[in-house]
Amino acid sequence: MTELKKLRTVMRTILIVVIIVVATLLSFPHEVKPVEWIEYVKSYGVTIGATFFGAIIGIIVGVLLAFFRFQKLRNKYLDLIKEIFIDEYIDIMRGTPMMLQLLIFSLVILKSGNSFVVACLALGLNSAAYTAEIVRSGIESIDKGQMEAARAIGMPFKMAMSEIVIPQAIKNILPALVNEFITLFKETSIIGYIGAIEITFNSKSLQAAYYNPKPIIFTGVVYYVSVKIFSYLGKRLEGKLKEND
């Protein structure tokens, strides 16, 4: 079985390399000037930056939402209001298009804000809704008896959650978080609509300048390679966590 896995890994790696090489050779826009390549690289940096900061905001807000959802308030009415607020926030963010949210942030909430900052906030707050659900399902996958045992010995809720439940839940939610990061990376392709010059917007400009679709196709290759790298890093991290079991 181990030999078959190794063979599968080698064959898949060869196939990925062949796909990347062939796609790059067929789509590489040779007519693009050096100064335009510099701008192209900068636009890729905007894409990575928006993904990174959006993910940080999404993880922080998402974890807080999931944490407060499980935290029971002494006043039952306040607890009810808290649950309704969190549920509606998640439903609104998941139930409306990302493009619409981006435009609302840009044209209504932060009218004069920096387009990159606006994009990061919009992406992050949207991702927080999905992250909250990922974290919630991860926490619920842990045996409730562990939390009950921790509370029974006098451990505060916050300590029991952070010291016992969360460390175990991380191993369950990591694959889903990696998928959310990849989704966020691809969703940055729309932030050009509010003035943030990311890689898709840049490639569309090059396509219009040279009347050639190659810049757009080449950008597809860049996205593909980037996603492969993110997936590989996510699997390595997941493997490291399993080694510590």
C-alpha angles and dihedrals in degrees: 000000000000091000091051090051091051091048090048091050093049094047092047092048091051091049092050092049092049092049092049095046095046093044091048094049092049097044105032107125102223093178093066111110124235093249089053090051088056090054089046091055090048090052089052087053089054089052093050092043094050090048093048098047092039089053092050092051091044094051095045096046093038093052091047091051092049091045094050090046090062094039109095117214120216092233107070093205093053088046090053092049090049092053093047092049094050093044093049093047090054093045093049094049094045095039100054128063118265089230091057092049091049092052092047091052091047101042103028115019102032103019098164098030127126107271093228093051091046090051093050092050094047093046092044097049090046092049090048090068092056093040091053090056092046092051092044093054090045092052092046090053089066116090108264089219090075093060091043091051091049092050091045091061091050101263112152118244094247093050093046090049096047098039103037115014105035097050090055094042092054091069090055097045100041097087091050091047090052089052090049090051090052091048089050090050091055093044090061085078089085099052089088087078090073096044103271105133102221127165098273093050090047093050090050089054091051091048090053092046096051099028087232128122093209095096090057093046091047089052088056088057090050090053091048094051092046093052091049090053093048091048092049093050090047092052092048091052091047090051091051091053092050091051089060093056 
